[in-house]
Amino acid sequence: MDGARKILPEGYGLYLFGSRAAGGGADSDYDLGVDGPVPLPAGVMTRLEEMGDALPTLAKLDWVDLRRVQAGFREACLRGAVRLG
């Protein structure tokens, strides 16, 4: 996920959450959350999704700006998350 680190603005973290973070099987999708002080600037999520689509994997990547979801969902995601960057 070095490409994602290059795209993310300073002060934002990248997290793996959901079934893959909990050790889910190889057929699970990847839930990737971005968290920072405020919602991501316009266009950054699109760049992340495009970067993910170009990766040589058959697994689905689901991207979430954790500052644009309800606080309870954000907290649940981060509770079991693995920080990637």
PDB file with one MODEL, atoms N, CA, C and O in Angstrom:
MODEL        1
ATOM      1  N   MET A   1       0.810  -1.202   0.000  1.00  0.00           N
ATOM      2  CA  MET A   1       0.000   0.000   0.000  1.00  0.00           C
ATOM      3  C   MET A   1       0.854   1.269   0.000  1.00  0.00           C
ATOM      4  O   MET A   1       0.418   2.328   0.450  1.00  0.00           O
ATOM      5  N   ASP A   2       2.058   1.141  -0.504  1.00  0.00           N
ATOM      6  CA  ASP A   2       2.917   2.321  -0.612  1.00  0.00           C
ATOM      7  C   ASP A   2       2.279   3.396  -1.480  1.00  0.00           C
ATOM      8  O   ASP A   2       2.433   4.589  -1.217  1.00  0.00           O
ATOM      9  N   GLY A   3       1.561   2.969  -2.519  1.00  0.00           N
ATOM     10  CA  GLY A   3       0.897   3.929  -3.391  1.00  0.00           C
ATOM     11  C   GLY A   3      -0.129   4.761  -2.650  1.00  0.00           C
ATOM     12  O   GLY A   3      -0.261   5.958  -2.903  1.00  0.00           O
ATOM     13  N   ALA A   4      -0.859   4.135  -1.732  1.00  0.00           N
ATOM     14  CA  ALA A   4      -1.867   4.857  -0.950  1.00  0.00           C
ATOM     15  C   ALA A   4      -1.203   5.888  -0.047  1.00  0.00           C
ATOM     16  O   ALA A   4      -1.723   6.991   0.121  1.00  0.00           O
ATOM     17  N   ARG A   5      -0.062   5.542   0.531  1.00  0.00           N
ATOM     18  CA  ARG A   5       0.636   6.486   1.407  1.00  0.00           C
ATOM     19  C   ARG A   5       1.076   7.732   0.650  1.00  0.00           C
ATOM     20  O   ARG A   5       1.112   8.828   1.208  1.00  0.00           O
ATOM     21  N   LYS A   6       1.409   7.555  -0.620  1.00  0.00           N
ATOM     22  CA  LYS A   6       1.821   8.695  -1.440  1.00  0.00           C
ATOM     23  C   LYS A   6       0.640   9.600  -1.773  1.00  0.00           C
ATOM     24  O   LYS A   6       0.808  10.804  -1.963  1.00  0.00           O
ATOM     25  N   ILE A   7      -0.546   9.020  -1.843  1.00  0.00           N
ATOM     26  CA  ILE A   7      -1.751   9.775  -2.197  1.00  0.00           C
ATOM     27  C   ILE A   7      -2.346  10.485  -0.985  1.00  0.00           C
ATOM     28  O   ILE A   7      -2.868  11.593  -1.107  1.00  0.00           O
ATOM     29  N   LEU A   8      -2.268   9.847   0.187  1.00  0.00           N
ATOM     30  CA  LEU A   8      -2.912  10.406   1.383  1.00  0.00           C
ATOM     31  C   LEU A   8      -2.219  11.682   1.851  1.00  0.00           C
ATOM     32  O   LEU A   8      -0.991  11.749   1.884  1.00  0.00           O
ATOM     33  N   PRO A   9      -3.006  12.690   2.210  1.00  0.00           N
ATOM     34  CA  PRO A   9      -2.424  13.902   2.776  1.00  0.00           C
ATOM     35  C   PRO A   9      -1.779  13.605   4.134  1.00  0.00           C
ATOM     36  O   PRO A   9      -2.106  12.609   4.780  1.00  0.00           O
ATOM     37  N   GLU A  10      -0.880  14.460   4.549  1.00  0.00           N
ATOM     38  CA  GLU A  10      -0.236  14.315   5.852  1.00  0.00           C
ATOM     39  C   GLU A  10      -1.288  14.327   6.956  1.00  0.00           C
ATOM     40  O   GLU A  10      -2.242  15.104   6.909  1.00  0.00           O
ATOM     41  N   GLY A  11      -1.108  13.466   7.943  1.00  0.00           N
ATOM     42  CA  GLY A  11      -2.024  13.405   9.072  1.00  0.00           C
ATOM     43  C   GLY A  11      -3.143  12.390   8.921  1.00  0.00           C
ATOM     44  O   GLY A  11      -3.987  12.268   9.808  1.00  0.00           O
ATOM     45  N   TYR A  12      -3.165  11.645   7.793  1.00  0.00           N
ATOM     46  CA  TYR A  12      -4.198  10.637   7.552  1.00  0.00           C
ATOM     47  C   TYR A  12      -3.585   9.250   7.656  1.00  0.00           C
ATOM     48  O   TYR A  12      -2.444   9.036   7.247  1.00  0.00           O
ATOM     49  N   GLY A  13      -4.347   8.306   8.207  1.00  0.00           N
ATOM     50  CA  GLY A  13      -3.894   6.935   8.333  1.00  0.00           C
ATOM     51  C   GLY A  13      -4.723   6.006   7.480  1.00  0.00           C
ATOM     52  O   GLY A  13      -5.883   6.288   7.179  1.00  0.00           O
ATOM     53  N   LEU A  14      -4.124   4.899   7.093  1.00  0.00           N
ATOM     54  CA  LEU A  14      -4.790   3.873   6.302  1.00  0.00           C
ATOM     55  C   LEU A  14      -4.942   2.631   7.172  1.00  0.00           C
ATOM     56  O   LEU A  14      -3.980   2.187   7.797  1.00  0.00           O
ATOM     57  N   TYR A  15      -6.150   2.072   7.214  1.00  0.00           N
ATOM     58  CA  TYR A  15      -6.458   0.947   8.095  1.00  0.00           C
ATOM     59  C   TYR A  15      -7.150  -0.172   7.331  1.00  0.00           C
ATOM     60  O   TYR A  15      -7.983   0.068   6.457  1.00  0.00           O
ATOM     61  N   LEU A  16      -6.788  -1.386   7.677  1.00  0.00           N
ATOM     62  CA  LEU A  16      -7.501  -2.574   7.227  1.00  0.00           C
ATOM     63  C   LEU A  16      -8.452  -2.945   8.351  1.00  0.00           C
ATOM     64  O   LEU A  16      -8.030  -3.101   9.496  1.00  0.00           O
ATOM     65  N   PHE A  17      -9.735  -3.087   8.032  1.00  0.00           N
ATOM     66  CA  PHE A  17     -10.709  -3.465   9.052  1.00  0.00           C
ATOM     67  C   PHE A  17     -11.627  -4.536   8.491  1.00  0.00           C
ATOM     68  O   PHE A  17     -11.516  -4.904   7.322  1.00  0.00           O
ATOM     69  N   GLY A  18     -12.515  -5.027   9.303  1.00  0.00           N
ATOM     70  CA  GLY A  18     -13.469  -6.035   8.852  1.00  0.00           C
ATOM     71  C   GLY A  18     -12.892  -7.437   8.907  1.00  0.00           C
ATOM     72  O   GLY A  18     -11.993  -7.723   9.698  1.00  0.00           O
ATOM     73  N   SER A  19     -13.421  -8.313   8.051  1.00  0.00           N
ATOM     74  CA  SER A  19     -13.085  -9.737   8.122  1.00  0.00           C
ATOM     75  C   SER A  19     -11.611 -10.026   7.850  1.00  0.00           C
ATOM     76  O   SER A  19     -11.040 -10.909   8.490  1.00  0.00           O
ATOM     77  N   ARG A  20     -10.985  -9.315   6.929  1.00  0.00           N
ATOM     78  CA  ARG A  20      -9.563  -9.558   6.656  1.00  0.00           C
ATOM     79  C   ARG A  20      -8.707  -9.185   7.862  1.00  0.00           C
ATOM     80  O   ARG A  20      -7.754  -9.894   8.185  1.00  0.00           O
ATOM     81  N   ALA A  21      -9.034  -8.095   8.520  1.00  0.00           N
ATOM     82  CA  ALA A  21      -8.273  -7.686   9.709  1.00  0.00           C
ATOM     83  C   ALA A  21      -8.450  -8.699  10.834  1.00  0.00           C
ATOM     84  O   ALA A  21      -7.568  -8.865  11.676  1.00  0.00           O
ATOM     85  N   ALA A  22      -9.596  -9.373  10.841  1.00  0.00           N
ATOM     86  CA  ALA A  22      -9.881 -10.357  11.884  1.00  0.00           C
ATOM     87  C   ALA A  22      -9.403 -11.754  11.495  1.00  0.00           C
ATOM     88  O   ALA A  22      -9.679 -12.725  12.201  1.00  0.00           O
ATOM     89  N   GLY A  23      -8.684 -11.859  10.367  1.00  0.00           N
ATOM     90  CA  GLY A  23      -8.163 -13.154   9.949  1.00  0.00           C
ATOM     91  C   GLY A  23      -9.095 -13.918   9.046  1.00  0.00           C
ATOM     92  O   GLY A  23      -8.999 -15.141   8.947  1.00  0.00           O
ATOM     93  N   GLY A  24     -10.009 -13.208   8.373  1.00  0.00           N
ATOM     94  CA  GLY A  24     -10.968 -13.849   7.477  1.00  0.00           C
ATOM     95  C   GLY A  24     -10.309 -14.575   6.328  1.00  0.00           C
ATOM     96  O   GLY A  24      -9.130 -14.368   6.041  1.00  0.00           O
ATOM     97  N   GLY A  25     -11.076 -15.428   5.670  1.00  0.00           N
ATOM     98  CA  GLY A  25     -10.554 -16.275   4.606  1.00  0.00           C
ATOM     99  C   GLY A  25     -10.122 -15.528   3.361  1.00  0.00           C
ATOM    100  O   GLY A  25     -10.352 -14.327   3.220  1.00  0.00           O
ATOM    101  N   ALA A  26      -9.498 -16.257   2.473  1.00  0.00           N
ATOM    102  CA  ALA A  26      -8.958 -15.699   1.242  1.00  0.00           C
ATOM    103  C   ALA A  26     -10.045 -15.175   0.307  1.00  0.00           C
ATOM    104  O   ALA A  26      -9.746 -14.404  -0.604  1.00  0.00           O
ATOM    105  N   ASP A  27     -11.284 -15.573   0.510  1.00  0.00           N
ATOM    106  CA  ASP A  27     -12.359 -15.093  -0.361  1.00  0.00           C
ATOM    107  C   ASP A  27     -13.008 -13.813   0.164  1.00  0.00           C
ATOM    108  O   ASP A  27     -13.951 -13.308  -0.444  1.00  0.00           O
ATOM    109  N   SER A  28     -12.522 -13.289   1.272  1.00  0.00           N
ATOM    110  CA  SER A  28     -13.065 -12.048   1.844  1.00  0.00           C
ATOM    111  C   SER A  28     -12.546 -10.838   1.075  1.00  0.00           C
ATOM    112  O   SER A  28     -11.444 -10.862   0.526  1.00  0.00           O
ATOM    113  N   ASP A  29     -13.350  -9.783   1.041  1.00  0.00           N
ATOM    114  CA  ASP A  29     -12.884  -8.546   0.432  1.00  0.00           C
ATOM    115  C   ASP A  29     -11.964  -7.811   1.406  1.00  0.00           C
ATOM    116  O   ASP A  29     -11.828  -8.205   2.565  1.00  0.00           O
ATOM    117  N   TYR A  30     -11.351  -6.769   0.935  1.00  0.00           N
ATOM    118  CA  TYR A  30     -10.499  -5.932   1.771  1.00  0.00           C
ATOM    119  C   TYR A  30     -11.259  -4.651   2.089  1.00  0.00           C
ATOM    120  O   TYR A  30     -11.618  -3.899   1.183  1.00  0.00           O
ATOM    121  N   ASP A  31     -11.501  -4.403   3.363  1.00  0.00           N
ATOM    122  CA  ASP A  31     -12.134  -3.166   3.807  1.00  0.00           C
ATOM    123  C   ASP A  31     -11.021  -2.231   4.247  1.00  0.00           C
ATOM    124  O   ASP A  31     -10.319  -2.502   5.221  1.00  0.00           O
ATOM    125  N   LEU A  32     -10.864  -1.134   3.529  1.00  0.00           N
ATOM    126  CA  LEU A  32      -9.789  -0.192   3.781  1.00  0.00           C
ATOM    127  C   LEU A  32     -10.378   1.140   4.204  1.00  0.00           C
ATOM    128  O   LEU A  32     -11.167   1.738   3.473  1.00  0.00           O
ATOM    129  N   GLY A  33      -9.998   1.598   5.372  1.00  0.00           N
ATOM    130  CA  GLY A  33     -10.500   2.859   5.896  1.00  0.00           C
ATOM    131  C   GLY A  33      -9.400   3.899   5.961  1.00  0.00           C
ATOM    132  O   GLY A  33      -8.248   3.598   6.276  1.00  0.00           O
ATOM    133  N   VAL A  34      -9.773   5.113   5.661  1.00  0.00           N
ATOM    134  CA  VAL A  34      -8.863   6.247   5.780  1.00  0.00           C
ATOM    135  C   VAL A  34      -9.401   7.124   6.895  1.00  0.00           C
ATOM    136  O   VAL A  34     -10.579   7.479   6.905  1.00  0.00           O
ATOM    137  N   ASP A  35      -8.530   7.472   7.833  1.00  0.00           N
ATOM    138  CA  ASP A  35      -8.952   8.318   8.946  1.00  0.00           C
ATOM    139  C   ASP A  35      -7.969   9.469   9.112  1.00  0.00           C
ATOM    140  O   ASP A  35      -6.756   9.303   8.986  1.00  0.00           O
ATOM    141  N   GLY A  36      -8.514  10.607   9.392  1.00  0.00           N
ATOM    142  CA  GLY A  36      -7.701  11.802   9.593  1.00  0.00           C
ATOM    143  C   GLY A  36      -8.483  12.836  10.372  1.00  0.00           C
ATOM    144  O   GLY A  36      -9.558  12.547  10.896  1.00  0.00           O
ATOM    145  N   PRO A  37      -7.947  14.034  10.448  1.00  0.00           N
ATOM    146  CA  PRO A  37      -8.585  15.062  11.262  1.00  0.00           C
ATOM    147  C   PRO A  37      -9.933  15.546  10.720  1.00  0.00           C
ATOM    148  O   PRO A  37     -10.804  15.942  11.494  1.00  0.00           O
ATOM    149  N   VAL A  38     -10.106  15.516   9.413  1.00  0.00           N
ATOM    150  CA  VAL A  38     -11.344  15.940   8.748  1.00  0.00           C
ATOM    151  C   VAL A  38     -11.568  15.004   7.567  1.00  0.00           C
ATOM    152  O   VAL A  38     -10.664  14.245   7.218  1.00  0.00           O
ATOM    153  N   PRO A  39     -12.752  15.034   6.935  1.00  0.00           N
ATOM    154  CA  PRO A  39     -12.952  14.206   5.743  1.00  0.00           C
ATOM    155  C   PRO A  39     -11.880  14.495   4.690  1.00  0.00           C
ATOM    156  O   PRO A  39     -11.335  15.596   4.611  1.00  0.00           O
ATOM    157  N   LEU A  40     -11.598  13.468   3.887  1.00  0.00           N
ATOM    158  CA  LEU A  40     -10.601  13.618   2.830  1.00  0.00           C
ATOM    159  C   LEU A  40     -10.963  14.746   1.872  1.00  0.00           C
ATOM    160  O   LEU A  40     -12.139  14.962   1.581  1.00  0.00           O
ATOM    161  N   PRO A  41      -9.961  15.464   1.385  1.00  0.00           N
ATOM    162  CA  PRO A  41     -10.220  16.483   0.362  1.00  0.00           C
ATOM    163  C   PRO A  41     -10.813  15.854  -0.899  1.00  0.00           C
ATOM    164  O   PRO A  41     -10.604  14.671  -1.169  1.00  0.00           O
ATOM    165  N   ALA A  42     -11.540  16.638  -1.650  1.00  0.00           N
ATOM    166  CA  ALA A  42     -12.181  16.164  -2.874  1.00  0.00           C
ATOM    167  C   ALA A  42     -11.152  15.518  -3.800  1.00  0.00           C
ATOM    168  O   ALA A  42     -10.052  16.041  -3.980  1.00  0.00           O
ATOM    169  N   GLY A  43     -11.515  14.393  -4.376  1.00  0.00           N
ATOM    170  CA  GLY A  43     -10.682  13.718  -5.353  1.00  0.00           C
ATOM    171  C   GLY A  43      -9.724  12.685  -4.790  1.00  0.00           C
ATOM    172  O   GLY A  43      -9.268  11.814  -5.532  1.00  0.00           O
ATOM    173  N   VAL A  44      -9.404  12.748  -3.510  1.00  0.00           N
ATOM    174  CA  VAL A  44      -8.428  11.807  -2.944  1.00  0.00           C
ATOM    175  C   VAL A  44      -8.993  10.389  -2.926  1.00  0.00           C
ATOM    176  O   VAL A  44      -8.284   9.445  -3.277  1.00  0.00           O
ATOM    177  N   MET A  45     -10.235  10.221  -2.530  1.00  0.00           N
ATOM    178  CA  MET A  45     -10.835   8.884  -2.499  1.00  0.00           C
ATOM    179  C   MET A  45     -10.874   8.292  -3.908  1.00  0.00           C
ATOM    180  O   MET A  45     -10.620   7.100  -4.082  1.00  0.00           O
ATOM    181  N   THR A  46     -11.185   9.098  -4.899  1.00  0.00           N
ATOM    182  CA  THR A  46     -11.203   8.619  -6.282  1.00  0.00           C
ATOM    183  C   THR A  46      -9.824   8.133  -6.698  1.00  0.00           C
ATOM    184  O   THR A  46      -9.711   7.094  -7.349  1.00  0.00           O
ATOM    185  N   ARG A  47      -8.787   8.854  -6.341  1.00  0.00           N
ATOM    186  CA  ARG A  47      -7.414   8.446  -6.666  1.00  0.00           C
ATOM    187  C   ARG A  47      -7.054   7.127  -5.974  1.00  0.00           C
ATOM    188  O   ARG A  47      -6.397   6.272  -6.568  1.00  0.00           O
ATOM    189  N   LEU A  48      -7.487   6.963  -4.710  1.00  0.00           N
ATOM    190  CA  LEU A  48      -7.231   5.714  -3.999  1.00  0.00           C
ATOM    191  C   LEU A  48      -7.943   4.549  -4.678  1.00  0.00           C
ATOM    192  O   LEU A  48      -7.360   3.480  -4.862  1.00  0.00           O
ATOM    193  N   GLU A  49      -9.196   4.757  -5.048  1.00  0.00           N
ATOM    194  CA  GLU A  49      -9.956   3.700  -5.706  1.00  0.00           C
ATOM    195  C   GLU A  49      -9.327   3.318  -7.045  1.00  0.00           C
ATOM    196  O   GLU A  49      -9.246   2.135  -7.376  1.00  0.00           O
ATOM    197  N   GLU A  50      -8.886   4.302  -7.808  1.00  0.00           N
ATOM    198  CA  GLU A  50      -8.244   4.030  -9.089  1.00  0.00           C
ATOM    199  C   GLU A  50      -6.935   3.265  -8.894  1.00  0.00           C
ATOM    200  O   GLU A  50      -6.634   2.343  -9.652  1.00  0.00           O
ATOM    201  N   MET A  51      -6.162   3.646  -7.882  1.00  0.00           N
ATOM    202  CA  MET A  51      -4.929   2.947  -7.571  1.00  0.00           C
ATOM    203  C   MET A  51      -5.231   1.498  -7.201  1.00  0.00           C
ATOM    204  O   MET A  51      -4.538   0.585  -7.650  1.00  0.00           O
ATOM    205  N   GLY A  52      -6.258   1.284  -6.388  1.00  0.00           N
ATOM    206  CA  GLY A  52      -6.659  -0.062  -5.984  1.00  0.00           C
ATOM    207  C   GLY A  52      -7.130  -0.904  -7.155  1.00  0.00           C
ATOM    208  O   GLY A  52      -6.829  -2.096  -7.226  1.00  0.00           O
ATOM    209  N   ASP A  53      -7.871  -0.289  -8.080  1.00  0.00           N
ATOM    210  CA  ASP A  53      -8.363  -1.013  -9.258  1.00  0.00           C
ATOM    211  C   ASP A  53      -7.215  -1.493 -10.142  1.00  0.00           C
ATOM    212  O   ASP A  53      -7.362  -2.481 -10.862  1.00  0.00           O
ATOM    213  N   ALA A  54      -6.090  -0.814 -10.097  1.00  0.00           N
ATOM    214  CA  ALA A  54      -4.937  -1.170 -10.931  1.00  0.00           C
ATOM    215  C   ALA A  54      -4.080  -2.280 -10.313  1.00  0.00           C
ATOM    216  O   ALA A  54      -3.177  -2.797 -10.972  1.00  0.00           O
ATOM    217  N   LEU A  55      -4.347  -2.651  -9.063  1.00  0.00           N
ATOM    218  CA  LEU A  55      -3.564  -3.697  -8.410  1.00  0.00           C
ATOM    219  C   LEU A  55      -3.878  -5.064  -9.011  1.00  0.00           C
ATOM    220  O   LEU A  55      -5.027  -5.327  -9.367  1.00  0.00           O
ATOM    221  N   PRO A  56      -2.882  -5.935  -9.129  1.00  0.00           N
ATOM    222  CA  PRO A  56      -3.109  -7.267  -9.706  1.00  0.00           C
ATOM    223  C   PRO A  56      -3.707  -8.238  -8.690  1.00  0.00           C
ATOM    224  O   PRO A  56      -3.030  -9.147  -8.210  1.00  0.00           O
ATOM    225  N   THR A  57      -4.979  -8.034  -8.373  1.00  0.00           N
ATOM    226  CA  THR A  57      -5.673  -8.906  -7.425  1.00  0.00           C
ATOM    227  C   THR A  57      -7.104  -9.130  -7.888  1.00  0.00           C
ATOM    228  O   THR A  57      -7.706  -8.265  -8.525  1.00  0.00           O
ATOM    229  N   LEU A  58      -7.635 -10.289  -7.565  1.00  0.00           N
ATOM    230  CA  LEU A  58      -9.033 -10.571  -7.867  1.00  0.00           C
ATOM    231  C   LEU A  58      -9.935 -10.164  -6.707  1.00  0.00           C
ATOM    232  O   LEU A  58     -11.155 -10.092  -6.858  1.00  0.00           O
ATOM    233  N   ALA A  59      -9.337  -9.900  -5.557  1.00  0.00           N
ATOM    234  CA  ALA A  59     -10.118  -9.523  -4.375  1.00  0.00           C
ATOM    235  C   ALA A  59     -10.659  -8.104  -4.539  1.00  0.00           C
ATOM    236  O   ALA A  59     -10.022  -7.240  -5.141  1.00  0.00           O
ATOM    237  N   LYS A  60     -11.834  -7.896  -3.994  1.00  0.00           N
ATOM    238  CA  LYS A  60     -12.467  -6.580  -4.047  1.00  0.00           C
ATOM    239  C   LYS A  60     -11.895  -5.693  -2.936  1.00  0.00           C
ATOM    240  O   LYS A  60     -11.697  -6.145  -1.808  1.00  0.00           O
ATOM    241  N   LEU A  61     -11.635  -4.440  -3.267  1.00  0.00           N
ATOM    242  CA  LEU A  61     -11.188  -3.462  -2.281  1.00  0.00           C
ATOM    243  C   LEU A  61     -12.322  -2.479  -2.035  1.00  0.00           C
ATOM    244  O   LEU A  61     -12.785  -1.816  -2.963  1.00  0.00           O
ATOM    245  N   ASP A  62     -12.768  -2.382  -0.796  1.00  0.00           N
ATOM    246  CA  ASP A  62     -13.805  -1.424  -0.419  1.00  0.00           C
ATOM    247  C   ASP A  62     -13.157  -0.312   0.397  1.00  0.00           C
ATOM    248  O   ASP A  62     -12.609  -0.565   1.470  1.00  0.00           O
ATOM    249  N   TRP A  63     -13.217   0.914  -0.108  1.00  0.00           N
ATOM    250  CA  TRP A  63     -12.600   2.076   0.534  1.00  0.00           C
ATOM    251  C   TRP A  63     -13.652   2.873   1.288  1.00  0.00           C
ATOM    252  O   TRP A  63     -14.765   3.064   0.798  1.00  0.00           O
ATOM    253  N   VAL A  64     -13.295   3.338   2.485  1.00  0.00           N
ATOM    254  CA  VAL A  64     -14.210   4.135   3.308  1.00  0.00           C
ATOM    255  C   VAL A  64     -13.443   5.312   3.910  1.00  0.00           C
ATOM    256  O   VAL A  64     -12.382   5.134   4.508  1.00  0.00           O
ATOM    257  N   ASP A  65     -13.992   6.509   3.743  1.00  0.00           N
ATOM    258  CA  ASP A  65     -13.471   7.681   4.455  1.00  0.00           C
ATOM    259  C   ASP A  65     -14.139   7.643   5.825  1.00  0.00           C
ATOM    260  O   ASP A  65     -15.326   7.942   5.947  1.00  0.00           O
ATOM    261  N   LEU A  66     -13.391   7.280   6.840  1.00  0.00           N
ATOM    262  CA  LEU A  66     -13.966   7.077   8.173  1.00  0.00           C
ATOM    263  C   LEU A  66     -14.431   8.372   8.834  1.00  0.00           C
ATOM    264  O   LEU A  66     -15.046   8.330   9.899  1.00  0.00           O
ATOM    265  N   ARG A  67     -14.152   9.501   8.232  1.00  0.00           N
ATOM    266  CA  ARG A  67     -14.670  10.778   8.752  1.00  0.00           C
ATOM    267  C   ARG A  67     -15.992  11.158   8.091  1.00  0.00           C
ATOM    268  O   ARG A  67     -16.585  12.186   8.420  1.00  0.00           O
ATOM    269  N   ARG A  68     -16.451  10.322   7.156  1.00  0.00           N
ATOM    270  CA  ARG A  68     -17.721  10.596   6.491  1.00  0.00           C
ATOM    271  C   ARG A  68     -18.801   9.589   6.879  1.00  0.00           C
ATOM    272  O   ARG A  68     -19.857   9.536   6.249  1.00  0.00           O
ATOM    273  N   VAL A  69     -18.542   8.799   7.901  1.00  0.00           N
ATOM    274  CA  VAL A  69     -19.517   7.809   8.377  1.00  0.00           C
ATOM    275  C   VAL A  69     -19.933   8.171   9.800  1.00  0.00           C
ATOM    276  O   VAL A  69     -19.316   9.025  10.438  1.00  0.00           O
ATOM    277  N   GLN A  70     -20.972   7.522  10.287  1.00  0.00           N
ATOM    278  CA  GLN A  70     -21.419   7.776  11.654  1.00  0.00           C
ATOM    279  C   GLN A  70     -20.333   7.390  12.649  1.00  0.00           C
ATOM    280  O   GLN A  70     -19.579   6.441  12.433  1.00  0.00           O
ATOM    281  N   ALA A  71     -20.267   8.140  13.737  1.00  0.00           N
ATOM    282  CA  ALA A  71     -19.216   7.963  14.743  1.00  0.00           C
ATOM    283  C   ALA A  71     -19.162   6.531  15.276  1.00  0.00           C
ATOM    284  O   ALA A  71     -18.072   5.995  15.474  1.00  0.00           O
ATOM    285  N   GLY A  72     -20.300   5.907  15.509  1.00  0.00           N
ATOM    286  CA  GLY A  72     -20.332   4.543  16.032  1.00  0.00           C
ATOM    287  C   GLY A  72     -19.722   3.543  15.062  1.00  0.00           C
ATOM    288  O   GLY A  72     -19.012   2.625  15.472  1.00  0.00           O
ATOM    289  N   PHE A  73     -19.998   3.720  13.780  1.00  0.00           N
ATOM    290  CA  PHE A  73     -19.423   2.829  12.763  1.00  0.00           C
ATOM    291  C   PHE A  73     -17.918   3.047  12.681  1.00  0.00           C
ATOM    292  O   PHE A  73     -17.153   2.086  12.604  1.00  0.00           O
ATOM    293  N   ARG A  74     -17.494   4.297  12.697  1.00  0.00           N
ATOM    294  CA  ARG A  74     -16.062   4.625  12.665  1.00  0.00           C
ATOM    295  C   ARG A  74     -15.334   3.965  13.835  1.00  0.00           C
ATOM    296  O   ARG A  74     -14.286   3.346  13.653  1.00  0.00           O
ATOM    297  N   GLU A  75     -15.892   4.100  15.027  1.00  0.00           N
ATOM    298  CA  GLU A  75     -15.265   3.524  16.221  1.00  0.00           C
ATOM    299  C   GLU A  75     -15.188   2.002  16.127  1.00  0.00           C
ATOM    300  O   GLU A  75     -14.179   1.411  16.512  1.00  0.00           O
ATOM    301  N   ALA A  76     -16.238   1.365  15.622  1.00  0.00           N
ATOM    302  CA  ALA A  76     -16.238  -0.095  15.481  1.00  0.00           C
ATOM    303  C   ALA A  76     -15.184  -0.549  14.475  1.00  0.00           C
ATOM    304  O   ALA A  76     -14.509  -1.556  14.689  1.00  0.00           O
ATOM    305  N   CYS A  77     -15.044   0.189  13.388  1.00  0.00           N
ATOM    306  CA  CYS A  77     -14.035  -0.146  12.382  1.00  0.00           C
ATOM    307  C   CYS A  77     -12.630  -0.046  12.962  1.00  0.00           C
ATOM    308  O   CYS A  77     -11.808  -0.940  12.764  1.00  0.00           O
ATOM    309  N   LEU A  78     -12.361   1.017  13.663  1.00  0.00           N
ATOM    310  CA  LEU A  78     -11.019   1.250  14.191  1.00  0.00           C
ATOM    311  C   LEU A  78     -10.675   0.321  15.350  1.00  0.00           C
ATOM    312  O   LEU A  78      -9.501   0.037  15.588  1.00  0.00           O
ATOM    313  N   ARG A  79     -11.685  -0.154  16.069  1.00  0.00           N
ATOM    314  CA  ARG A  79     -11.452  -1.022  17.230  1.00  0.00           C
ATOM    315  C   ARG A  79     -10.690  -2.282  16.847  1.00  0.00           C
ATOM    316  O   ARG A  79      -9.782  -2.690  17.571  1.00  0.00           O
ATOM    317  N   GLY A  80     -11.031  -2.896  15.745  1.00  0.00           N
ATOM    318  CA  GLY A  80     -10.357  -4.124  15.337  1.00  0.00           C
ATOM    319  C   GLY A  80      -9.440  -3.943  14.139  1.00  0.00           C
ATOM    320  O   GLY A  80      -9.025  -4.921  13.516  1.00  0.00           O
ATOM    321  N   ALA A  81      -9.126  -2.709  13.819  1.00  0.00           N
ATOM    322  CA  ALA A  81      -8.363  -2.425  12.603  1.00  0.00           C
ATOM    323  C   ALA A  81      -6.865  -2.654  12.772  1.00  0.00           C
ATOM    324  O   ALA A  81      -6.323  -2.645  13.877  1.00  0.00           O
ATOM    325  N   VAL A  82      -6.230  -2.857  11.635  1.00  0.00           N
ATOM    326  CA  VAL A  82      -4.777  -2.955  11.550  1.00  0.00           C
ATOM    327  C   VAL A  82      -4.305  -1.733  10.766  1.00  0.00           C
ATOM    328  O   VAL A  82      -4.725  -1.515   9.629  1.00  0.00           O
ATOM    329  N   ARG A  83      -3.428  -0.938  11.384  1.00  0.00           N
ATOM    330  CA  ARG A  83      -2.931   0.251  10.685  1.00  0.00           C
ATOM    331  C   ARG A  83      -1.910  -0.168   9.636  1.00  0.00           C
ATOM    332  O   ARG A  83      -0.954  -0.886   9.930  1.00  0.00           O
ATOM    333  N   LEU A  84      -2.129   0.291   8.412  1.00  0.00           N
ATOM    334  CA  LEU A  84      -1.231  -0.016   7.303  1.00  0.00           C
ATOM    335  C   LEU A  84      -0.292   1.138   6.998  1.00  0.00           C
ATOM    336  O   LEU A  84       0.775   0.945   6.415  1.00  0.00           O
ATOM    337  N   GLY A  85      -0.678   2.292   7.378  1.00  0.00           N
ATOM    338  CA  GLY A  85       0.180   3.449   7.079  1.00  0.00           C
ATOM    339  C   GLY A  85      -0.396   4.716   7.644  1.00  0.00           C
ATOM    340  O   GLY A  85       0.194   5.785   7.487  1.00  0.00           O
TER     341      GLY A  85
ENDMDL
END
